[in-house]
């Protein structure tokens, strides 16, 4: 059990970047301190407080004013507000939201003093949400989440970097595909699609599976429907300390947060049609089940059908979810969430790898962009489910426990895959078919204890938790054969599955293609966020992790391979100093990730876990009453103890390989004036194999582009007869990416231009989007052709 730590090269190699960060911090600090100094008259006082909803949740974007006065402000992301420069006297403070009753209270202000006045609205936060968004606030800047640190921390208090893609942005862009939503995160590539519809995300140069749902494992190896998503959280950096291994990468993780029930009746019916015979319907129904509103239910249903832009291919997906919450009393509450889905269609995308000797990918492969070499008879079916249950118990005002259970899986007994391979020196390919009868599920149980206490003047916010995760593959087999050889340029011969079924060979013991597996993971973790002052905090976290791999069992001869047991420690450290309280902070972190291997050295001993260590520093800002939100960071991730073949005896492995990924990222979210919203991000990443048998100094394949940028700007009319009419547009850029580890061939760079027009009214919403306006030809990290220009028209009826 080893902990690896080294001096971060980024602070040596990225001096310019760090100087820019330091200069930006100093300039912002000077300006804001000057503004604060000029703003507050010592003969006057101030009023500050929190605005919460009926259910106790903080509410951002609510107006707060002094009655019969012009002095007003709006609440920030954590529901806080401050009114400055108030002459001594007694006033009435009002919290107001259009269409709802004003909440008020009387306060007395003294010279040089700040009085606190908290206000509680008479409606739930969810009910207020649509009204607040329509009010023109910074709707893309919702950064508060309990999942990143597994405790409630404000963004400015959290030393870890993360991006959030919320429901408002997904609706505005008429997002229908999960991976299209993720591209709004700074420095992220999400173009991968494999045959069953599963996607991965490239974060900081590392390929990351989209396996996390509500903070728990949800190993969904098929397309994720967006109809039940409230937001997507892209959490940056190795996160083994709180999330373990198996579901995260060294670059980070993607957490999809599902919709939760709320306290009022509401139904949205969404109808979408568009290119390639797109036809989609979703229904989102929410209702309280009793007069006390302690029992709440939310149901989502979806049906998604679309043809491929290629010569063959289609999807027919069905989705149903139900979330039920029950508040037994002021201390005890429950949440149960069930998803069921049935995806059916051909392989999600078809592609060929280029022939040997190709130097220009686009020139060589562009002519095959729309080819599949199979027909719509090659149909797979993926039925699956996810179950999530949570119990919260409030021990006292400062302590609470959370018990979480999660399970999910897919029983894909009829999954058919296709591969085309060039015949050397010809214009023909061999067509290979594979049947993949796959049945898997995961089971996770987690228990967390959160609390707050003081040691003298020092505040501690603590987390202690344990979790168990089982990753189970039920008896599964693969069967493949070469069907025929066809011309790559001529029309495709028809492929009829009734004639194909008898040709699949029976699995054999020698081929080891009929098997089952079982892997158990155990974790104990703790975290302490120590506030030495209101502005200075330190985060200390540690995990002990153990994996018991029962191995892979050959179902035809009973032989078990790959079984092992290993354990590791994973630390995480962070520091934050708020230069301007609740407005500007500087942060630094050290994060660790790890992965296990079943391989052994020449003595037969298991290797130590592979380790990834990240050092990162940067700035976070939430300025001008949350109208401007900025995150700027520089990072260095060093991967050590990678396995490679022994140069002296390739039959054995040695553990001294290394890789380094370093770079910086910027995210800017702005609301300069009501109705105008701006989201922009940029990521620079250098990924390099630093010690290996081959390709040293090269950028690994499937590590994304060195430069990635995204921007989205929208404007919505806030007044007048056309109130609610809006327009939005954005550009998404990715520089060239390596096709292989040797960097002999590259996928070309690309810039996508997307646009939307919408009209949002209280009873309905109409949206029209046009993606890839310039009809750019581009590919995913495996060579998957991406959709050309396409449109969608969406109508939402609000009941």
TACOR-V753545 format. One record per backbone hydrogen bond with DSSP energy under -1.0 kcal/mol. CO is the residue of the C=O (numbers start at 1). NH is the residue of the N-H. Records with the same first field share a line. If there is no record, write none. Layout:
# TACOR-V753545
CO=NH / NH
This chain:
# TACOR-V753545
9=12 / 13
10=14
14=18
15=19
16=20
17=21
18=22
19=23
20=24
21=25
22=26
23=27
24=28
25=29
26=30
27=31
28=32
29=33
30=34
31=35
32=36
33=37
34=38
35=39
36=40
41=44
44=112
45=86
46=115
47=83
48=117
49=81
50=119
51=59
52=121
53=56
57=53
62=75
63=96
64=73
65=94
66=69
71=66
73=64
75=61
76=79
79=51
80=76
81=49
83=47
86=45
89=109
91=107
92=67
93=105
94=65
95=103
96=63
97=100
103=95
105=93
107=91
109=89
110=113
113=46
115=48
119=52
123=54
124=128
125=129
128=132
129=133
130=134
133=136
137=139
138=141
141=143
154=157
161=236
163=234
165=232
166=170
167=171
168=172
169=173
170=175
171=174
177=180 / 181
178=182
181=184
182=185
185=188
189=202
194=197
195=348
198=194
201=208
202=189
203=206
206=203
208=201
209=211
211=218
212=256
213=216
216=213
218=220
219=221
226=229
228=259
230=167
231=257
232=165
233=255
234=163
235=253
239=243
240=244
251=237
252=249
253=235
255=233
256=214
257=230 / 231
266=286
267=799
268=284
269=797
270=282
271=795
272=280
273=793
274=278
276=307
278=274
279=305
280=272
281=303
282=270
283=301
284=268
285=299
286=266
287=297
290=293
294=327
295=289
296=325
297=287
298=323
299=285
300=321
301=283
302=319
303=281
304=317
305=279
306=315
313=308
314=346
315=306
317=304
318=342
319=302
320=340
321=300
322=338
323=298
324=336
325=296
326=334
331=394
332=328 / 329
333=392
334=326
335=390
336=324
337=388
338=322
339=386
340=320
341=384
342=318
343=382
344=316
345=380
355=358
360=364
361=365
362=366
365=368
366=369
368=371
370=311
375=378
377=379
380=345
382=343
383=411
384=341
385=409
386=339
387=407
388=337
389=405
390=335
391=403
392=333
393=401
398=452
399=395 / 396
400=450
401=393
402=448
403=391
404=446
405=389
406=444
407=387
408=442
409=385
410=440
411=413
412=438
414=381
415=436
417=434
419=432
421=430
423=426
427=488
428=423
429=486
430=421
431=483
432=419
433=481
434=417
435=479
436=438
437=477
438=412
439=474
440=410
441=472
442=408
443=470
444=406
445=468
446=404
447=466
448=402
449=464
450=400
451=462
453=460
455=458
458=455
459=531
460=453
461=529
462=451
463=527
464=449
465=525
466=447
467=523
468=445
469=521
470=443
471=519
472=441
473=517
476=515
477=437
479=435
481=433
484=431
486=429
496=499
497=501
500=503
501=504
508=513
513=478
514=555
515=476
516=553
517=473
518=550
519=471
520=548
521=469
522=546
523=467
524=544
525=465
526=542
527=463
528=540
529=461
530=538
531=459
535=578
536=532 / 533
537=576
538=530
539=574
540=528
541=572
542=526
543=570
544=524
545=568
546=522
547=566
548=520
549=564
552=561
553=516
554=558
559=554
561=552
564=549
566=547
568=545
570=543
572=541
573=590
574=539
575=588
576=537
577=579 / 586
580=583 / 584
583=622
584=580
585=620
586=577
587=618
588=575
589=616
590=573
591=614
592=240
593=612
595=610
599=607
601=604
605=601
610=595
611=640
612=593
613=638
614=591
615=636
616=589
617=634
618=587
619=632
620=585
621=630
623=627 / 628
627=671
628=623
629=669
630=621
631=667
632=619
633=665
634=617
635=663
636=615
637=661
638=613
639=659
640=611
642=657
644=654
649=652
652=646
654=644
657=642
658=690 / 691
659=639
660=688
661=637
662=686
663=635
664=684
665=633
666=682
667=631
668=680
669=629
670=678
673=676
675=716
677=714
678=670
679=712
680=668
681=710
682=666
683=708
684=664
686=662
688=660
689=697
691=658
695=698
698=689
706=685
707=735
708=683
709=733
710=681
711=731
712=679
713=729
714=677
715=727
717=724
720=723
722=725
724=760
725=717
726=758
727=715
728=756
729=713
730=754
731=711
732=752
733=709
734=750
737=747
740=743
745=739
747=737
750=734
752=732
753=773
754=730
755=770
756=728
757=768
758=726
759=766
763=798
764=761
765=796
766=759
767=794
768=757
769=792
770=755
771=790
772=775
778=786
780=783
784=780
790=771
791=275
792=769
793=273
794=767
795=271
796=765
797=269
